[in-house]
């Protein structure tokens, strides 16, 4: 049986996170908001829920699925689906809520733990009203032109380096004005007249 590396704090138990975690940069507390729901934007709030603290969490040992284990301790069934979100320290609900549903999300979450010892996590049950789970975390980059270095045939390196440069869009072309000069041909006889006519048609 796996022993959890965290502890659910009793409601009447005092706990000083800064003192407890002094000298332990990977330890932190989850302030867990559960059983409620988010109201609609732009006046988003988390309502009708409860708050509990989960102490002595080690970010180096913590896995996303342990959130489900914690929720079972509060007698929630898993399933139904539970959506987890964390709030970036210092941000509000409009811009600071991030998903916490996979390993990539957990790595983003872990970036804040060393400097912020109480991390807020919010749950939604059955469905989510937020878009954070459906946004593309890796937006498409703009097109770049790759210029390969000239390869020396005597060089054994099979992986030449490439220089990547972001080039600005070319300026829009300006209209070109062309001045057409009249063609003057002096004719002296019939043969020259025919040649001149052919020349003028070709010029036209």
N, CA and C of each residue as an Amber inpcrd file, in Angstrom:
protein
   612
   0.8490000  -1.1980000   0.0000000   0.0000000   0.0000000   0.0000000
   0.8820000   1.2450000   0.0000000   0.5860000   2.1570000  -0.9240000
   1.3560000   3.3850000  -1.0170000   0.9160000   4.3750000   0.0580000
   1.8840000   4.9170000   0.7740000   1.5870000   5.9170000   1.7990000
   1.7000000   7.2940000   1.1620000   0.6490000   8.1140000   1.2050000
   0.7060000   9.4290000   0.5530000   1.7500000  10.3190000   1.1960000
   2.4150000  11.1180000   0.3700000   3.4510000  12.0330000   0.8350000
   2.8610000  13.4080000   1.1100000   1.6680000  13.4430000   1.6210000
   1.0010000  14.6940000   1.9410000   0.0400000  14.4460000   3.1000000
  -0.5000000  15.5170000   3.6420000  -1.3610000  15.3980000   4.8160000
  -2.4970000  16.4100000   4.7200000  -3.7300000  15.9400000   4.9110000
  -4.8820000  16.8480000   4.9260000  -4.9730000  17.4880000   6.3110000
  -4.9070000  18.7840000   6.3320000  -4.8750000  19.5100000   7.5970000
  -6.2330000  19.4910000   8.2890000  -6.2200000  19.2760000   9.5820000
  -7.4420000  19.4010000  10.3660000  -7.8470000  20.8670000  10.4240000
  -9.1530000  21.0980000  10.4180000  -9.6520000  22.4730000  10.3160000
  -9.1970000  23.3510000  11.4780000  -9.0120000  22.7720000  12.6400000
  -8.6550000  23.5750000  13.8100000  -7.1630000  23.5160000  14.1340000
  -6.3590000  22.9850000  13.2000000  -4.9310000  22.8440000  13.4510000
  -4.1800000  24.0070000  12.8300000  -3.4400000  24.7870000  13.6420000
  -2.6570000  25.8870000  13.0670000  -1.4410000  25.3440000  12.3140000
  -1.0890000  26.0420000  11.2540000   0.0470000  25.6020000  10.4280000
   0.6990000  26.8250000   9.8080000   2.0030000  26.9660000  10.0270000
   2.7530000  28.0720000   9.4500000   3.6400000  27.5220000   8.3470000
   3.2060000  27.7690000   7.1120000   3.8830000  27.1720000   5.9640000
   5.3260000  27.6360000   5.8430000   5.5880000  28.9270000   6.0340000
   6.9450000  29.4330000   5.8660000   7.9090000  28.7990000   6.8490000
   7.4210000  28.5660000   8.0640000   8.2790000  27.9480000   9.0790000
   8.4840000  26.4700000   8.7760000   7.3860000  25.7870000   8.4200000
   7.4550000  24.3460000   8.1810000   8.3030000  24.0010000   6.9610000
   8.2780000  24.8810000   5.9530000   8.9640000  24.5730000   4.7010000
  10.3260000  25.2460000   4.5740000  10.7760000  25.8830000   5.6330000
  12.0770000  26.5450000   5.5980000  13.1720000  25.4980000   5.3640000
  13.9450000  25.7020000   4.3270000  14.9920000  24.7530000   3.9900000
  14.5200000  23.5880000   3.1470000  13.2530000  23.5830000   2.7660000
  12.6870000  22.5070000   1.9360000  11.9850000  23.1510000   0.7320000
  12.7330000  23.5170000  -0.2870000  12.1640000  24.2810000  -1.4050000
  11.1240000  23.5350000  -2.2260000  11.0750000  22.2130000  -2.1480000
  10.1150000  21.4570000  -2.9660000   8.7880000  21.2060000  -2.2460000
   8.7010000  21.5310000  -0.9600000   7.4670000  21.3080000  -0.2040000
   6.5440000  22.5090000  -0.3100000   5.2390000  22.2530000  -0.3220000
   4.2570000  23.3370000  -0.4090000   2.8980000  22.8300000   0.0730000
   1.9430000  23.7390000   0.1190000   0.5730000  23.4300000   0.5490000
  -0.3980000  23.7020000  -0.5880000  -1.3460000  22.8040000  -0.7700000
  -2.4400000  23.0290000  -1.7140000  -3.6470000  23.5630000  -0.9420000
  -4.0970000  24.7380000  -1.3220000  -5.3640000  25.2560000  -0.7940000
  -6.4430000  24.8160000  -1.7680000  -7.2080000  23.8170000  -1.3950000
  -8.1050000  23.1280000  -2.3050000  -9.5370000  23.6370000  -2.1690000
 -10.0530000  24.1710000  -3.2670000 -11.4520000  24.6060000  -3.3390000
 -12.2270000  23.4940000  -4.0630000 -13.2300000  22.9300000  -3.4110000
 -13.8950000  21.7620000  -3.9960000 -15.4010000  21.7930000  -3.7060000
 -16.1410000  21.0570000  -4.5340000 -17.5870000  20.9430000  -4.3460000
 -18.3910000  22.1120000  -4.8660000 -17.7410000  23.1150000  -5.4480000
 -18.4440000  24.2880000  -5.9410000 -18.3830000  24.3910000  -7.4530000
 -18.6020000  25.6000000  -7.9500000 -18.5710000  25.8350000  -9.3840000
 -18.1960000  27.2710000  -9.6610000 -17.7570000  27.5150000 -10.8810000
 -17.4200000  28.8670000 -11.3140000 -18.6530000  29.5470000 -11.8940000
 -18.8010000  30.8240000 -11.5830000 -19.8300000  31.6100000 -12.2480000
 -19.2820000  32.0700000 -13.5940000 -20.1360000  32.6180000 -14.4130000
 -19.7270000  33.0110000 -15.7550000 -18.8680000  34.2720000 -15.7310000
 -18.0310000  34.3680000 -16.7370000 -17.2340000  35.5810000 -16.9320000
 -18.1450000  36.6900000 -17.4560000 -17.8430000  37.9700000 -17.2080000
 -16.5630000  38.4740000 -16.6900000 -16.4680000  38.5410000 -15.1660000
 -17.5660000  38.3110000 -14.4490000 -17.5330000  38.3850000 -12.9850000
 -17.4020000  36.9810000 -12.4010000 -16.3390000  36.2870000 -12.7780000
 -16.1660000  34.8980000 -12.3700000 -15.8400000  34.7900000 -10.8850000
 -16.5050000  33.8600000 -10.2280000 -16.2510000  33.5410000  -8.8290000
 -16.4100000  32.0390000  -8.6500000 -15.8410000  31.5410000  -7.5560000
 -16.0450000  30.1290000  -7.2090000 -17.0160000  30.1060000  -6.0420000
 -18.2010000  29.5000000  -6.2370000 -19.2660000  29.5830000  -5.2470000
 -19.7150000  28.1950000  -4.8090000 -20.3910000  28.1730000  -3.6470000
 -21.0470000  26.9630000  -3.1250000 -20.0790000  25.8130000  -2.9150000
 -18.8550000  26.1170000  -2.5370000 -17.8770000  25.0610000  -2.3140000
 -17.2740000  25.1170000  -0.9270000 -16.3230000  24.2330000  -0.6880000
 -15.6050000  24.1600000   0.5850000 -14.1170000  24.3690000   0.3360000
 -13.3940000  24.6630000   1.4070000 -11.9570000  24.8920000   1.3180000
 -11.2460000  24.0160000   2.3460000 -10.2340000  23.3040000   1.8820000
  -9.3780000  22.5250000   2.7770000  -7.9230000  22.6990000   2.3630000
  -7.0160000  22.4010000   3.2990000  -5.5880000  22.5310000   3.0380000
  -4.9420000  21.1480000   3.0270000  -4.0890000  20.9470000   2.0440000
  -3.3030000  19.7200000   1.9540000  -1.8390000  20.1250000   2.1020000
  -1.2310000  19.7220000   3.2300000   0.1270000  20.1590000   3.5590000
   1.1660000  19.0980000   3.2200000   2.4130000  19.5380000   3.2670000
   3.5830000  18.6630000   3.0910000   3.5860000  17.9570000   1.7360000
   3.1340000  18.6640000   0.7020000   3.1740000  18.1220000  -0.6570000
   4.5700000  18.3690000  -1.2270000   5.1710000  17.3450000  -1.7670000
   6.4930000  17.4660000  -2.3810000   6.3210000  17.4750000  -3.8980000
   6.6390000  18.5950000  -4.5340000   6.4040000  18.7360000  -5.9690000
   7.2420000  17.7500000  -6.7770000   8.3790000  17.3060000  -6.2440000
   9.2100000  16.3380000  -6.9600000   8.5950000  14.9390000  -6.9520000
   7.6930000  14.6960000  -6.0180000   7.0720000  13.3760000  -5.9000000
   5.6060000  13.3820000  -6.3070000   5.0440000  14.5500000  -6.4910000
   3.6050000  14.6730000  -6.7050000   3.2270000  14.3610000  -8.1480000
   2.1560000  13.6060000  -8.3060000   1.6270000  13.2630000  -9.6160000
   0.1920000  13.7650000  -9.7380000  -0.2490000  14.0040000 -10.9770000
  -1.5800000  14.5670000 -11.1970000  -2.6740000  13.6600000 -10.6400000
  -2.5260000  12.3540000 -10.8100000  -3.6000000  11.4510000 -10.3730000
  -3.7800000  11.4550000  -8.8590000  -2.7930000  11.9840000  -8.1120000
  -2.9510000  12.0620000  -6.6620000  -4.0390000  13.0540000  -6.2670000
  -4.3700000  13.9790000  -7.1690000  -5.5050000  14.8570000  -6.8890000
  -6.7930000  14.0520000  -6.7600000  -6.9170000  13.0110000  -7.5780000
  -8.0890000  12.1340000  -7.4500000  -8.0870000  11.4120000  -6.1060000
  -6.9110000  10.9970000  -5.6500000  -6.8100000  10.3270000  -4.3540000
  -7.2320000  11.2760000  -3.2270000  -6.7860000  12.5190000  -3.3390000
  -7.1680000  13.5160000  -2.3350000  -8.6730000  13.7170000  -2.3360000
  -9.2710000  13.8050000  -3.5280000 -10.7190000  14.0160000  -3.6030000
 -11.4880000  12.8300000  -3.0140000 -10.9660000  11.6260000  -3.1650000
 -11.6270000  10.4680000  -2.5590000 -11.6060000  10.5530000  -1.0370000
 -10.5720000  11.1850000  -0.5000000 -10.5170000  11.3730000   0.9560000
 -11.6460000  12.2770000   1.4310000 -12.1070000  13.1330000   0.5320000
 -13.2470000  13.9920000   0.8620000 -14.5630000  13.3490000   0.4150000
 -14.5130000  12.0580000   0.1050000 -15.6860000  11.2370000  -0.2350000
 -16.3450000  11.6650000  -1.5500000 -15.5140000  12.1050000  -2.4790000
 -16.0000000  12.3330000  -3.8360000 -15.7270000  11.0750000  -4.6650000
 -16.6930000  10.7200000  -5.4930000 -16.4730000   9.6040000  -6.3880000
 -15.7030000  10.0340000  -7.6210000 -14.7690000   9.2250000  -8.0570000
 -13.9920000   9.5100000  -9.2700000 -14.0250000   8.2670000 -10.1510000
 -14.8240000   8.1820000 -11.2430000 -15.6460000   9.2620000 -11.7600000
 -16.8550000   9.5620000 -10.8710000 -17.6080000  10.6320000 -11.1210000
 -17.6210000  11.4320000 -12.3500000 -16.3390000  12.2310000 -12.5660000
 -16.2290000  12.7670000 -13.7760000 -15.0200000  13.4980000 -14.1470000
 -14.8630000  14.7220000 -13.2500000 -13.6410000  14.9410000 -12.7990000
 -13.3190000  16.1390000 -12.0240000 -12.2610000  16.9200000 -12.7940000
 -12.5300000  18.1890000 -13.0160000 -11.5740000  19.0730000 -13.6850000
 -10.8270000  19.8660000 -12.6130000  -9.5150000  19.9410000 -12.7750000
  -8.6770000  20.6630000 -11.8210000  -8.0630000  21.8770000 -12.5030000
  -8.0470000  22.9700000 -11.7760000  -7.4320000  24.2080000 -12.2540000
  -6.5870000  24.7830000 -11.1240000  -5.5040000  25.4520000 -11.4710000
  -4.7520000  26.1760000 -10.4480000  -4.6810000  27.6410000 -10.8320000
  -4.5350000  28.4600000  -9.8040000  -4.4740000  29.9060000 -10.0090000
  -3.0250000  30.3560000  -9.9000000  -2.5340000  30.9910000 -10.9400000
  -1.1710000  31.5330000 -10.9210000  -1.0760000  32.5780000  -9.8160000
  -0.1060000  32.4650000  -8.9230000   0.0150000  33.4340000  -7.8250000
   0.0740000  34.8660000  -8.3300000  -0.7350000  35.7190000  -7.7190000
  -0.7710000  37.1290000  -8.0830000  -1.7160000  37.4700000  -9.2090000
  -2.3320000  36.4520000  -9.8470000  -3.2570000  36.6850000 -10.9520000
  -4.7000000  36.5320000 -10.4730000  -5.6510000  36.9720000 -11.3220000
  -7.0610000  36.8060000 -11.0000000  -7.6730000  35.7270000 -11.8800000
  -8.9870000  35.5070000 -11.7070000  -9.6550000  34.4500000 -12.4590000
  -9.6640000  34.7110000 -13.9670000  -9.5900000  35.9620000 -14.3740000
  -9.7030000  36.2860000 -15.7940000  -8.4910000  35.7910000 -16.5850000
  -7.3010000  35.8910000 -15.9850000  -6.0850000  35.5580000 -16.7230000
  -5.2200000  34.5110000 -16.0240000  -5.5100000  34.2110000 -14.7670000
  -4.6030000  33.3750000 -13.9860000  -4.9740000  31.9220000 -13.8370000
  -6.1540000  31.5040000 -14.2610000  -6.5450000  30.1080000 -14.1100000
  -5.9200000  29.2470000 -15.2020000  -5.2710000  28.1710000 -14.7960000
  -4.6160000  27.2610000 -15.7250000  -5.0890000  25.8330000 -15.4540000
  -5.1200000  24.9940000 -16.4850000  -5.5340000  23.6060000 -16.2750000
  -4.4760000  22.8180000 -15.5170000  -4.9250000  21.8170000 -14.7960000
  -4.0210000  20.9260000 -14.0780000  -4.5130000  19.5000000 -14.3090000
  -4.2580000  19.0130000 -15.5270000  -4.8160000  17.7310000 -15.8990000
  -3.8410000  16.7300000 -16.4710000  -2.5860000  17.1400000 -16.6980000
  -1.6100000  16.1900000 -17.2460000  -0.2100000  16.5950000 -16.7890000
   0.7810000  15.8490000 -17.2590000   2.1480000  16.0880000 -16.8080000
   2.6780000  17.4470000 -17.2550000   2.3080000  17.8890000 -18.4550000
   2.7430000  19.2140000 -18.9110000   2.1740000  20.3120000 -18.0230000
   0.9020000  20.1640000 -17.6480000   0.2930000  21.1380000 -16.7360000
   1.0040000  21.1450000 -15.3910000   1.3750000  19.9640000 -14.9200000
   2.0440000  19.8660000 -13.6260000   3.4120000  20.5350000 -13.6720000
   4.1140000  20.4350000 -14.8010000   5.4080000  21.1100000 -14.9220000
   5.2390000  22.6240000 -14.8770000   4.1800000  23.1200000 -15.5010000
   3.9040000  24.5550000 -15.4130000   3.5820000  24.9490000 -13.9790000
   2.7700000  24.1390000 -13.3340000   2.4060000  24.3520000 -11.9260000
   3.6450000  24.3850000 -11.0350000   4.5940000  23.4860000 -11.2800000
   5.7780000  23.3480000 -10.4330000   6.6800000  24.5790000 -10.4790000
   6.5990000  25.3690000 -11.5380000   7.4480000  26.5480000 -11.6590000
   7.1940000  27.5690000 -10.5530000   6.0190000  27.5350000  -9.9620000
   5.6490000  28.5440000  -8.9670000   5.8810000  28.0870000  -7.5280000
   6.1700000  26.8080000  -7.3310000   6.1770000  26.2540000  -5.9800000
   7.3250000  26.7900000  -5.1330000   8.4960000  26.9750000  -5.7130000
   9.6450000  27.4000000  -4.9140000   9.4360000  28.7690000  -4.2840000
   8.7210000  29.6430000  -4.9510000   8.5270000  31.0030000  -4.4460000
   7.1610000  31.2060000  -3.7970000   6.2540000  30.2500000  -3.9580000
   4.8980000  30.3980000  -3.4150000   4.5130000  29.0900000  -2.7410000
   4.4130000  29.1230000  -1.4360000   4.2340000  27.9020000  -0.6580000
   2.7770000  27.5100000  -0.4580000   1.8490000  28.3360000  -0.8640000
   0.4300000  27.9720000  -0.8350000  -0.1280000  28.1560000  -2.2360000
  -0.4680000  27.0630000  -2.8780000  -0.9760000  27.0760000  -4.2490000
  -2.4680000  26.7550000  -4.2410000  -3.2500000  27.5860000  -4.9130000
  -4.6970000  27.4160000  -4.9420000  -5.1090000  26.5100000  -6.1020000
  -5.8790000  25.4800000  -5.7730000  -6.3810000  24.5340000  -6.7660000
  -7.9050000  24.5000000  -6.6520000  -8.5800000  24.5820000  -7.8070000
 -10.0500000  24.6080000  -7.8620000 -10.5460000  23.3910000  -8.6400000
 -11.6850000  22.8770000  -8.2330000 -12.2480000  21.7010000  -8.9010000
 -13.6060000  22.0240000  -9.4950000 -13.9200000  21.3340000 -10.5800000
 -15.2560000  21.3290000 -11.1760000 -15.6580000  19.8730000 -11.3690000
 -16.9300000  19.6040000 -11.2150000 -17.3960000  18.2230000 -11.2280000
 -18.3330000  17.9760000 -12.4060000 -18.0210000  16.9390000 -13.2090000
 -18.8960000  16.5490000 -14.3050000 -18.6510000  17.2970000 -15.5880000
 -18.5420000  18.6090000 -15.5240000 -18.2740000  19.4390000 -16.6910000
 -17.5590000  20.7000000 -16.2560000 -16.9210000  21.3490000 -17.2070000
 -16.1930000  22.5750000 -16.9010000 -16.8250000  23.7590000 -17.6320000
 -16.8170000  24.8820000 -16.9670000 -17.3170000  26.1140000 -17.5710000
 -16.1760000  26.9840000 -18.0870000 -14.9690000  26.5130000 -17.9160000
 -13.8030000  27.2830000 -18.3370000 -13.2720000  26.7600000 -19.6580000
 -12.5210000  27.6070000 -20.3500000 -11.9470000  27.2330000 -21.6380000
 -10.5070000  26.7640000 -21.5170000  -9.9650000  26.7530000 -20.3070000
  -8.5410000  26.4550000 -20.1590000  -8.1900000  25.0550000 -20.6240000
  -9.1270000  24.1250000 -20.5360000  -8.8400000  22.7510000 -20.9480000
  -8.8620000  22.5870000 -22.4700000  -9.3950000  23.5810000 -23.1810000
  -9.5710000  23.4310000 -24.6200000  -8.6970000  24.3720000 -25.4230000
  -7.9150000  25.2260000 -24.7630000  -7.0260000  26.1420000 -25.4680000
  -5.7620000  25.4070000 -25.8770000  -5.2230000  25.7810000 -27.0290000
  -3.9930000  25.1780000 -27.5220000  -2.8100000  25.7710000 -26.7600000
  -2.0860000  24.9790000 -25.9750000  -0.9690000  25.5290000 -25.2190000
   0.2410000  25.8560000 -26.0550000   0.2540000  25.3830000 -27.3480000
   1.4000000  25.6030000 -28.2160000   0.9400000  26.2820000 -29.4980000
   0.7960000  27.6030000 -29.4720000   0.3340000  28.2950000 -30.6760000
   1.2840000  28.1170000 -31.8370000   0.7260000  28.1660000 -33.0380000
   1.5280000  27.9820000 -34.2480000   2.4850000  29.1540000 -34.4150000
   3.7500000  28.8510000 -34.6620000   4.7370000  29.9030000 -34.8530000
   4.6410000  30.4670000 -36.2580000   5.1150000  31.6990000 -36.4190000
   5.1220000  32.2960000 -37.7450000   6.1400000  31.5900000 -38.6260000
   5.9440000  31.7120000 -39.9260000   6.7960000  31.0190000 -40.8820000
   8.1980000  31.6080000 -40.8440000   9.1970000  30.7510000 -40.8820000
  10.5840000  31.1960000 -40.9180000  11.2790000  30.5840000 -42.1170000
  12.3340000  31.2470000 -42.5480000  13.1640000  30.7440000 -43.6410000
  14.4400000  30.1900000 -43.0350000  14.7640000  28.9560000 -43.3880000
  15.9420000  28.3010000 -42.8500000  17.0410000  28.3280000 -43.9000000
  18.1570000  28.9210000 -43.5500000  19.3040000  28.9970000 -44.4520000
  20.3570000  28.0020000 -43.9750000  20.6250000  26.9830000 -44.8030000
  21.5900000  25.9620000 -44.4320000  23.0010000  26.4230000 -44.7930000
  23.9340000  26.1260000 -43.8910000  25.3310000  26.4240000 -44.1810000
  25.8190000  25.5460000 -45.3180000  26.7660000  26.0600000 -46.1000000
  27.3340000  25.2740000 -47.1910000  28.1050000  24.0900000 -46.6230000
  27.8520000  22.9200000 -47.1670000  28.4390000  21.7010000 -46.6440000
  29.7450000  21.4060000 -47.3730000  30.7850000  21.2170000 -46.6000000
  32.0760000  20.8320000 -47.1570000  32.0770000  19.3280000 -47.3680000
  32.3940000  18.8830000 -48.6110000  32.3690000  17.4640000 -48.9160000
  33.3720000  16.6850000 -48.0900000  34.4190000  17.3450000 -47.5880000
  35.4210000  16.6650000 -46.7840000  35.0670000  16.6480000 -45.3080000
  33.9500000  17.2840000 -44.9670000  33.5450000  17.3680000 -43.5630000
  32.7700000  16.1100000 -43.2020000  33.1070000  15.4810000 -42.0660000
  32.4410000  14.2580000 -41.6200000  31.1690000  14.5430000 -40.8460000
  30.8880000  15.7930000 -40.5610000  29.6970000  16.1300000 -39.7810000
  28.4520000  15.9350000 -40.6280000  27.5820000  15.0080000 -40.2080000
  26.3720000  14.7120000 -40.9730000  25.1970000  15.5650000 -40.5430000
  25.3910000  16.3880000 -39.5330000  24.2990000  17.2270000 -39.0370000
  24.7280000  18.6840000 -39.0600000  24.7870000  19.2910000 -40.2350000
  25.1920000  20.7020000 -40.2850000  24.1790000  21.5630000 -39.5730000
  24.6740000  22.6280000 -38.9860000  23.7870000  23.5320000 -38.2690000
  23.0300000  24.3960000 -39.2360000  21.8820000  24.8480000 -38.8050000
  21.0480000  25.7120000 -39.6410000  20.8110000  27.0130000 -38.9150000
  20.8710000  28.0690000 -39.6400000  20.5960000  29.3850000 -39.0770000
  19.1570000  29.7560000 -39.3950000  18.3760000  30.0230000 -38.3450000
  16.9640000  30.3390000 -38.5170000  16.7790000  31.8240000 -38.3310000
  16.1900000  32.4530000 -39.3070000  15.9570000  33.8860000 -39.2440000
  14.4990000  34.1710000 -39.5130000  13.9140000  35.0330000 -38.6850000
  12.5520000  35.5110000 -38.9170000  12.6360000  36.7380000 -39.8030000
  12.1120000  36.6450000 -41.0040000  12.2060000  37.7390000 -41.9570000
  10.9080000  38.5260000 -41.9770000  11.0010000  39.8560000 -42.0640000
   9.7770000  40.6640000 -42.1400000   9.0680000  40.4510000 -43.4590000
   7.7870000  40.7290000 -43.4530000   7.0120000  40.6000000 -44.6770000
   7.4940000  41.6270000 -45.6910000   7.5670000  41.2500000 -46.9730000
   8.0380000  42.2050000 -47.9810000   7.0550000  43.3520000 -48.1200000
   7.5670000  44.5620000 -48.4090000   6.6500000  45.7070000 -48.5700000
   5.7620000  45.5300000 -49.7840000   4.5670000  46.0990000 -49.6740000
   3.6310000  46.0050000 -50.7850000   4.1820000  46.7680000 -51.9920000
   4.1200000  46.1670000 -53.1800000   4.6700000  46.7750000 -54.3890000
   3.8960000  48.0340000 -54.7660000   4.6380000  49.0560000 -55.2420000
   4.0120000  50.2990000 -55.6890000   3.7100000  50.1960000 -57.1790000
   2.6430000  50.8410000 -57.6420000   2.3330000  50.8050000 -59.0790000
   3.4380000  51.4800000 -59.8840000   3.7200000  50.9190000 -61.0400000
   4.7850000  51.4390000 -61.9030000   4.1640000  52.1990000 -63.0660000
   4.5950000  53.4260000 -63.2430000   4.0980000  54.2380000 -64.3400000
   5.0610000  54.1160000 -65.5190000   4.5240000  53.8030000 -66.6820000
   5.3360000  53.6550000 -67.8940000   4.9180000  54.7080000 -68.9070000
   5.8860000  55.4880000 -69.3440000   5.6040000  56.5160000 -70.3490000
   5.9230000  55.9490000 -71.7300000   4.9390000  55.9210000 -72.6180000
   5.1060000  55.3840000 -73.9680000   5.4040000  56.5220000 -74.9330000
   6.5610000  56.4650000 -75.5620000   6.9500000  57.4900000 -76.5250000
   6.4490000  57.0900000 -77.9190000   5.9400000  58.0340000 -78.6950000
   5.4920000  57.7180000 -80.0610000   6.6760000  57.2980000 -80.9260000
   6.4130000  56.3220000 -81.7690000   7.4670000  55.7960000 -82.6470000
   7.4050000  56.5120000 -84.0040000   8.4950000  57.1910000 -84.3730000
   8.5520000  57.9440000 -85.6380000   9.4920000  57.2240000 -86.6010000
   8.9440000  56.8120000 -87.7390000   9.7430000  56.1250000 -88.7720000
   9.6390000  56.9130000 -90.0680000  10.7670000  57.2360000 -90.6360000
  10.8040000  57.9760000 -91.8930000  10.8430000  56.9880000 -93.0570000
   9.8860000  57.1020000 -94.0240000   9.7440000  56.1560000 -95.1220000
  10.2100000  56.8360000 -96.4260000  11.0720000  56.1130000 -97.1910000
  11.5960000  56.6620000 -98.4330000  11.0930000  55.9080000 -99.6490000
  10.7680000  54.6510000 -99.5070000  10.2440000  53.9170000-100.6540000
   9.2940000  52.8310000-100.1590000   8.7080000  52.0690000-101.1070000
   7.6870000  51.0830000-100.7700000   8.2370000  49.9690000 -99.9140000
   9.4430000  49.5050000-100.2190000  10.0200000  48.4060000 -99.4550000
  10.2840000  48.8230000 -98.0260000  10.8260000  50.0390000 -97.8820000
  11.0510000  50.5450000 -96.5210000   9.7420000  50.7760000 -95.7860000
   8.6900000  51.1440000 -96.5540000   7.3880000  51.3600000 -95.9250000
   6.8640000  50.0590000 -95.3230000   7.0120000  48.9370000 -96.0900000
   6.5610000  47.6380000 -95.5740000   7.3660000  47.2240000 -94.3490000
   8.6710000  47.4400000 -94.4190000   9.5240000  47.0910000 -93.2630000
   9.1460000  47.9390000 -92.0470000   8.8560000  49.2250000 -92.2920000
   8.4780000  50.1140000 -91.2070000   7.1680000  49.6860000 -90.5660000
   6.1890000  49.2660000 -91.4360000   4.9100000  48.8150000 -90.8850000
   5.0920000  47.5770000 -89.9990000   5.9180000  46.6370000 -90.4950000
   6.1730000  45.4410000 -89.6710000   6.8470000  45.8130000 -88.3640000
   7.7600000  46.7460000 -88.4390000   8.4640000  47.1630000 -87.2370000
   7.5220000  47.8200000 -86.2360000   6.6010000  48.6480000 -86.7590000
   5.6430000  49.3280000 -85.8720000   4.7020000  48.3400000 -85.2380000
   4.2490000  47.3050000 -86.0280000   3.3730000  46.2790000 -85.4420000
   4.0840000  45.4930000 -84.3530000   5.3520000  45.1920000 -84.6270000
   6.1090000  44.4690000 -83.5910000   6.3100000  45.3210000 -82.3360000
   6.5420000  46.6120000 -82.5460000   6.7230000  47.5010000 -81.4100000
   5.4370000  47.6260000 -80.6090000   4.2910000  47.6600000 -81.3360000
   3.0050000  47.7490000 -80.6440000   2.7560000  46.5170000 -79.8040000
